[in-house]
């Protein structure tokens, strides 16, 4: 069973240093959330994230994740904000107390574009970055191995949780557990499985902690990487330029607002 969502490909995005991709993710999110305009999020999504996904060969996988995660949220945003946005002036459609306004739709588009960038950029990072390489790269840059492990293990949390849940469900079905088609009845049947799932995760944490202590994980001595992660001068320069652009994005709304 796979404990990570990483998709192995030979692409320019996969070859980037994991620290470069992590810095790019954080800076993109800063830009999108700093400038409260819907076209900023849409522009980042179409001009940066989508081309990167296509170049990495993970476009189809990313689209599947994004549709499952975002469609319900975006639909709810349009319904709630579009129909009940306070202060909306331009009414497009009205029915009783509900009014579909242009201002509400623009607000929903802004929040939706931000969420789409957050989800798509984060999932793309997970799909194109091996957790082991990310941990090695962060450690090489001077970050504490403990913090590097926390960041790296976060990428493996969801697939590990999912695989353990599937194993428990298959074991229970082998013992005669029937899973009904009705969603409400299925929820009632699956609720008792949460106990073994949570206890199993605690056991896994304890086993990892013991293994890390046996390998001297808490040692303060400088470590050498078994597999050095490639880095280039262009990427090192980019890791300084991207935060500078993010800082400009933070300051820009105040400058525009003062005019």
N, C-alpha and C positions, 0 to 999 in steps of 0.2 A: 504494500500500500504506500502511496506517495504521501509524505508529510509536508509537502510544500506545493504551491501553485506554480512554481517555476516551470516554464516551457523552454526546453533546450532548443536553441536555434543558432545559426551562424549569421549574425546580422550586425550592422554598425551599432545599433542600440545595445545589444548584448555585450559588445566589446568595450563599451564605455566603462570607465571606472565607477564602481557602485557609489562612491562618495559624490561623484559628479551628478549622477542621476538623483541622488537624495537631495542635494543642494538645489538642483533644477526643480524638483517637485515642490520643495518648500518655497522657493522664490515665485513659482507660478501661482501658488495658492495665495501668497502675500499680495501679488498684483491683482488677482481676481477679487479678493475680498477688500482690498484697499480702495479700489475705484468702483463706486456703486453705479455701474452702467451695464445694462444687459449685454451690449455689444462687445464689452471687454471679455466676458466669459465665453461668449460664442466665438469670438476671434481666437482666443487661446485654444479652445477646443478644436476648431477647424484648421487652424494654421500651425499648431504645435503638436497637440496630443494625437490627432488622427493621422497626420503624416508619420509621426514617430511609431505609432502602432502598426501602420502599413509597412514601414521600413523594417520593423522587428519581426514581421511574419506572424504576429499575434493579434492581428486585427479581428479575425473571426471570434477568437476566444474572448477578447475584450468586449466585443459587441454583445456576445451572449451574456456575460456578467452584467454589463451596463444595462441591458434591457430588463433583465430580471430584477435588478436592484432599483433602477430609476423610474421605470414606467409607472408603478403605483404612486410613488412620491410626487412625480410631476403632474399626474392626473389630479391628485388631491390638491396640489398647489393651485392649479388653474381653477378648480371648482371653488375652493375656499377663498383664495385671494381675489380671484376674478369677480366673484359674486358678492363678497362681503367686505371688500377693501374700504376702510373708512376714509372719507374725504375725496372719493372719486367724483369727478366733475363731468367727464365725457361718457355719457351712458350709451352703450351700444345695444343693450337689450334689457328689458325690465319685466319682472313678473312679481307682483306683490312687493314684499319687503326686499326681495333679491334684485340686484341690479348688476349687470355685467358692464364694467367700466374699463376704459383704456388704461387708466392709471393702475387699476388692479392687475390687469394682464401684464403690464410692463414690470410691475413689482414681482409678480409670479415668474416672469421670464428672467429677471435678475437673480432671484434666489435659485431658480432651477438651473441656470447656467453655472452658478457657483457650485451647486451640488454636483452637477455633471462633471465639472473640471476636477473637483475633489475626488469623486469616485473613480473616474476614468484614469486620472494621473496616478492615483495610489495603486489601482489594480495593475496598471501597466508597469509600474515599478516592481511589483511582486512577480509579475509574469516574466520579466526580463532580467531579474537579479537573483542569483543564487544566494540563499541566506549565509552560507559559509564564506562566499567571496565578500559579501557585505561586511561580515564580522571581521574578516582579515583586513579589509581595506580601512575600516574604522580604527582598528588597532594600530595599523601602520601609521595612521595620521596622528597618533598620540592619544586617542580616546581610551579611557579605562576599559579593560576587557569585560568588566561587569556590565557597564553601560552598553558596550557593543553587543554583548550577549542578549541583553534586554531588547534592543532594537531588532536584532536578528531573529530572536525567538518569537517576536510579535508577528513576523511574516509567516511563521509556521503554525500559529495558534489555531486559525480557522480550519485549515485542512487536517491538522492533527485531531481537533475536536470532532470534525465530521467523520474521519475514519474510525475513531473510537466509537462514535454513536452508531455507525453502520455495523461495526463488529458486534456490539451489544444487541442490536436489533436482529441481526442474522442468528445469533446464538439463541435468543428468545424464540424466534420463529422455528428454529430447529427443535425446540422443546414443546412446540404446539401452540405458540402465540398466534392468534388470528388478527390481522390488521384490517379492519373494515374500510369500505370505500367512503363512507360518510365522514366528512372532515371533523365534525364535532365528536363523533364516536371514536374516530382515530386518535384525536387529541386525548380523550379520556384513557385510551388503551396505552398510549405512549408516555403519559405522565409518570407512571411508576419506573420508567427507564431512566429518569433523571438522577435518581439516587446512585445507581452503579456508575453512571457517566461522570458525575461530579466526584465521587470517591476515587474513581480510576484516574481522573486528572490530578488529584492530590497525590496519589501514589506515584504517578509519573513525575511530578515535581520533586518528590523526595528522592526518587531514584536518580534523577538528573543532578540534584544537589550533591548526593554522595559521589557520583562519578566525577563531578567537577572538583570536589575537594581532593579526591584521590589523584587527580592530575595537576594539583597545585594551581588551581585556577585563581586563587586569591593572592598569589605571589606578586610582589611589586617589582620583581626583576624585569628588565626589558626583554621582550620576546622576539624571536626571529620567526618569520612566516615560512611554513613549509612550501607553500605555493604563492610566491609574490604576485600581487595583483597589478597588472600593467597600468601605467599612468603616463601621460604625455604633457609636454609644456603647454600645449593649447588647452587642455582640460584644466590645468592648474590656473591658467589665466582666466578661463571661463568661470571658474569657481569664485573668482574675485569680482568679475564683471556682473554676474547674475545678482548677487546681493546688492550691488550698487544700483542696478536697475530697479530692484524691489524697493530700495530706499526712496528712489525718485517717485515710484508709484505711490508711496505712503505720503510724501510731501505734496505731490501734484494736486490732490483735491483741495488742500488748504490754499494753495496758490491760485487755483481757478476760482475758488469761492470768494477770495478777497478782491477779485476784480469786479 
